[in-house]
Amino acid sequence: MALGTKGTLFVGTQRAGVVYAIVDRNHDGVADDGLVIATNLTSPNGVAFRDGALYVGDAWRILRYDDIENHLEHPPKPVVIYDGYPRDAWHGWKYIGFGPDGWLYVPVGAPCNVCERDPPYASITRIKPDGTGMEVFARGVRNSVGFDWDPKTKELWFTDNGRDSLGDDLPDDELDHAPKPGMHFGFPYCHAVLLPGESRPRGAGDPQFGPGHDCAKEFTRAEVGLGAHVASLGMKFYTGKMFPAQYRDQIFIAEHGSWDRSKPIGYRVVVARPGEQGEKRLETFAEGWLQPNGKSWGRPVDVLVAPDGALLVSDDQAGAIYRITYDKK
């Protein structure tokens, strides 16, 4: 999800191949209309807005729709600003966003569960708004589908999905911190593991690719362990003023929920507090999508802070976007 300057909510839909514009004309917190901006795309998961234009991450390419909010009824043809990303379907969808430096950040997932491939695979890249200058910003990132910048330090934080097939409890999904370019976060050699009594995950060597590597010395440790297989996706720092003060500048994360675990977990929205220790570092904010019988009726995908401070949560199983508010009364 991404917001335009006029309040239009743009929503990418990976499987449907469609990008929507959702309009709340009377500003009552309920959508009045949903318009189709683009169809027949390959995997338009990521959307970002800058200088009146909508950017769409469509698998191996980045599209730009100029002056979009003035042409919602008749969208312009897109400009392809970059089409050099890998075309692999596995982890091929993109979550995109503009950083404080003005560059567009674009992750490139590993084309596998676990494998050794050269960048730009398993990385977070960035390009200039015109599509030039593509470079790798962070390496060793298996599959990030959510990131944001600390409103105070302007440093990048991102979620990363851990590998499968190591059992129910290994390894943790990660909340990572990349204050500068060039950092390596371990994949495929080391994965985050949160041991009892620890608040910051340590690295554990991968059974196949880990031998010969010193996880503690070679790679950057995760800041917060999110749990194994929770499928942590979209994340945002809370910059609104509606919620109580304890949520200000903390990180909201959408957990899509596990698919390969004997007892399902995730299916919720959590708050990460990197400045805290122990149990205070991670707390459940919204849940209920996962029922006691292990079945789910919804799966959170992304979060976004609305201009009024409400929290928007997208759900690709229920096909809905929720608006969470706080009433001081």
C-alpha positions in Angstrom: 0.0 0.0 0.0 1.1 3.6 -0.6 -0.6 7.0 -0.1 -0.8 9.8 -2.6 -0.5 13.4 -1.7 -4.3 13.8 -2.2 -5.1 10.9 0.1 -5.5 8.2 -2.6 -4.6 4.8 -1.3 -2.8 2.7 -3.9 -2.9 -1.0 -3.5 -0.9 -3.7 -5.4 -2.2 -7.2 -5.7 0.4 -9.8 -6.4 -1.7 -12.7 -7.7 -4.5 -10.8 -9.5 -2.0 -8.7 -11.4 -4.0 -5.5 -10.7 -3.2 -2.2 -9.0 -6.1 -0.3 -7.4 -6.7 3.3 -6.3 -9.0 3.5 -3.3 -10.7 6.9 -2.7 -12.3 8.3 0.5 -13.9 11.4 -0.9 -15.7 12.6 2.3 -12.7 11.6 4.6 -14.9 9.5 6.9 -12.4 6.6 7.1 -14.5 4.4 4.8 -13.7 4.0 1.1 -16.1 5.5 -1.4 -14.7 4.1 -4.6 -12.1 1.6 -5.9 -10.6 2.3 -9.3 -8.4 0.0 -11.4 -5.1 1.7 -12.3 -3.5 -1.3 -14.1 -4.3 -4.8 -15.1 -2.6 -7.8 -16.6 0.7 -7.2 -14.8 2.9 -10.1 -13.7 3.2 -9.6 -10.0 2.5 -5.9 -9.0 3.0 -6.4 -5.3 5.0 -3.2 -4.4 3.8 0.4 -4.9 5.4 3.7 -4.0 4.5 7.3 -4.5 6.8 10.3 -5.3 6.4 13.7 -6.9 2.9 12.9 -8.2 3.9 9.6 -9.8 3.0 6.0 -8.8 5.8 3.5 -9.0 4.9 -0.2 -9.3 7.2 -3.1 -8.7 6.1 -5.6 -11.3 8.4 -8.7 -11.0 11.5 -7.9 -12.9 10.7 -4.3 -13.8 9.7 -1.0 -12.2 6.8 1.0 -13.8 6.0 4.6 -13.3 2.5 6.2 -13.8 2.9 10.0 -14.0 0.5 12.5 -12.5 -1.6 9.6 -11.4 -4.0 11.3 -8.9 -5.2 13.7 -11.6 -6.0 10.8 -14.0 -7.5 8.0 -11.8 -10.4 7.5 -14.2 -8.1 7.3 -17.2 -4.7 6.3 -16.1 -1.7 7.1 -18.3 0.4 4.4 -19.9 3.2 3.4 -17.7 6.8 4.3 -18.2 9.2 1.4 -17.7 12.1 2.9 -15.8 14.0 -0.3 -15.2 13.6 -3.9 -16.4 16.8 -5.6 -15.4 15.8 -7.5 -12.3 15.8 -11.3 -12.3 12.7 -13.0 -13.7 12.5 -15.9 -11.2 9.0 -16.5 -9.9 10.2 -17.9 -6.5 10.5 -14.8 -4.2 10.3 -12.7 -7.3 7.7 -10.2 -6.1 8.9 -6.8 -5.0 8.1 -4.5 -2.0 9.3 -1.1 -2.9 9.7 2.3 -1.2 11.5 5.6 -1.4 14.2 6.3 1.2 15.1 9.6 2.8 18.0 9.7 0.3 15.5 9.9 -2.6 16.5 6.5 -4.0 13.9 3.7 -4.6 14.7 0.6 -2.6 13.9 -2.8 -4.2 14.5 -6.2 -2.6 15.5 -9.2 -4.7 14.6 -12.5 -3.0 16.6 -15.7 -3.2 15.1 -17.9 -6.0 14.9 -20.9 -3.7 14.4 -22.0 -0.1 18.1 -21.9 0.5 20.9 -21.6 -2.1 24.1 -19.7 -2.9 23.6 -17.1 -5.6 25.5 -13.9 -6.4 23.8 -10.5 -6.0 21.4 -9.0 -6.8 19.8 -12.2 -5.5 19.2 -12.2 -1.7 19.7 -8.5 -1.4 18.1 -5.1 -1.1 19.0 -2.9 -4.0 18.3 0.7 -4.7 17.9 2.8 -7.9 17.4 6.4 -8.7 13.9 7.6 -9.5 14.7 7.7 -13.2 15.8 4.0 -13.1 19.6 4.6 -13.3 22.4 3.7 -10.9 21.1 0.4 -9.6 23.3 -0.9 -6.8 23.2 -3.4 -4.0 22.6 -1.8 -0.6 22.4 -4.9 1.7 23.4 -8.5 1.1 22.5 -11.8 2.7 18.8 -11.0 2.8 16.7 -14.1 1.9 13.4 -12.4 1.2 12.4 -9.0 2.5 8.8 -8.0 1.9 8.8 -5.0 4.2 11.0 -2.1 5.2 10.9 1.5 6.6 13.3 4.2 7.8 13.6 5.3 11.5 12.0 8.8 11.5 14.7 10.0 13.9 17.9 8.5 12.5 16.7 7.9 8.9 18.3 4.5 9.0 16.8 1.4 7.2 15.0 -1.4 9.1 13.5 -4.4 7.3 11.9 -7.7 7.9 13.4 -10.9 6.4 11.8 -14.3 6.1 13.8 -17.3 7.4 14.3 -20.5 5.4 12.1 -23.5 5.6 12.6 -27.2 6.3 14.6 -27.0 9.6 11.7 -27.9 11.8 8.9 -25.9 13.6 11.1 -23.6 15.6 14.1 -22.8 13.3 15.1 -20.3 12.2 13.5 -17.0 13.4 12.2 -14.5 10.9 14.2 -11.4 11.4 13.8 -7.7 12.1 17.1 -6.2 10.8 18.8 -2.9 10.9 21.0 -1.5 8.1 22.4 1.9 9.1 24.8 2.0 6.2 25.3 0.2 2.8 27.4 -2.9 2.4 26.3 -4.9 5.4 25.8 -8.7 5.1 23.0 -10.4 7.0 24.1 -14.0 6.7 21.9 -15.8 4.1 22.5 -18.6 3.1 25.4 -19.3 5.5 23.8 -18.2 8.8 20.3 -17.8 10.1 18.9 -16.0 13.1 18.2 -18.2 16.2 16.7 -16.8 19.4 17.8 -19.0 22.4 15.9 -19.1 25.7 16.7 -15.9 27.8 18.0 -14.0 24.8 16.4 -10.9 23.3 18.6 -10.5 20.3 19.0 -13.5 18.0 22.4 -15.0 17.3 23.5 -16.6 14.1 23.4 -20.3 13.5 25.2 -22.0 10.6 23.1 -23.5 7.9 23.5 -27.3 7.7 24.4 -27.1 4.0 26.1 -23.7 3.5 27.3 -22.8 7.1 30.4 -25.0 7.5 33.5 -22.8 7.3 31.8 -19.6 8.3 31.9 -17.8 11.7 28.4 -16.4 12.1 29.2 -14.1 15.0 32.2 -12.5 13.2 31.3 -12.5 9.6 27.7 -11.3 9.5 25.3 -8.8 11.0 23.0 -10.2 13.7 19.3 -9.6 13.6 17.9 -7.0 16.0 14.7 -8.8 16.9 13.7 -12.4 16.4 10.1 -12.6 15.2 9.5 -16.3 15.5 10.0 -19.2 13.1 7.8 -19.2 10.0 5.5 -16.3 11.1 6.0 -14.9 7.5 6.8 -11.3 8.6 5.9 -8.9 5.7 5.0 -5.2 5.7 6.3 -3.0 8.5 6.1 0.7 9.3 7.4 3.0 12.1 4.3 4.6 13.7 4.6 8.3 13.1 1.0 9.3 13.8 -0.5 11.1 16.8 -3.7 9.1 17.3 -2.3 6.2 19.3 -1.0 6.5 22.8 2.6 7.8 23.3 4.0 4.3 23.9 3.5 3.5 20.2 5.2 6.5 18.8 8.2 5.6 16.6 7.7 1.9 17.3 7.5 -0.6 14.5 4.3 -2.3 13.4 4.7 -5.6 11.5 2.2 -7.6 9.6 2.7 -11.4 10.0 1.1 -13.3 7.2 1.2 -16.6 9.1 2.9 -19.9 8.8 2.2 -22.5 6.1 4.7 -25.2 6.9 4.5 -25.6 10.7 2.7 -28.3 12.6 1.0 -25.7 14.8 0.3 -22.5 12.9 1.6 -19.2 14.2 1.6 -15.6 13.0 -1.7 -14.3 11.4 -1.4 -11.1 13.4 0.0 -7.6 13.7 2.8 -7.1 16.2 4.7 -4.1 17.6 8.5 -4.4 17.8 10.3 -2.2 20.3 14.1 -2.5 19.4 15.0 -0.2 22.4 13.5 -2.7 24.9 14.9 -6.0 26.1 13.3 -9.5 26.6 9.6 -9.9 26.3 9.1 -6.1 25.9 10.8 -6.2 22.5 7.8 -7.8 20.8 4.1 -7.6 21.6 0.9 -8.6 19.9 -1.1 -5.6 18.8 -4.0 -7.2 16.8 -4.9 -10.9 16.4 -7.9 -13.1 15.8 -7.3 -14.0 12.1 -6.1 -17.4 13.3 -8.9 -19.4 15.0 -8.5 -21.9 17.9 -9.0 -24.8 15.5 -5.9 -23.8 13.5 -7.9 -22.4 10.6 -7.5 -18.8 9.5 -10.1 -16.4 8.0 -7.5 -13.8 7.1 -3.8 -13.1 6.6 -2.3 -9.6 7.2 0.1 -8.4 4.5 1.0 -4.8 4.9 0.6 -1.9 7.3 0.4 1.8 6.7 0.0 4.9 8.9 -2.9 7.0 7.6 -2.7 10.8 7.7 -5.0 10.9 10.7 -2.9 8.5 12.6 -5.1 5.4 12.1 -3.3 2.1 11.1 -4.3 0.5 7.8 -3.9 -3.3 7.6 -4.3 -5.2 4.3 -5.4 -8.8 4.2 -5.0 -10.8 1.1 -7.1 -13.8 2.3 -10.2 -11.9 3.2 -9.6 -9.4 0.4 -9.9 -6.4 2.8 -8.2 -3.4 4.2 -8.9 -2.6 7.9 -8.6 0.7 9.6 -7.6 0.5 13.3 -8.3 3.6 15.3 -7.9 4.7 19.0 -10.6 6.5 20.9 -9.2 8.4 23.9 -12.7 8.2 25.5 
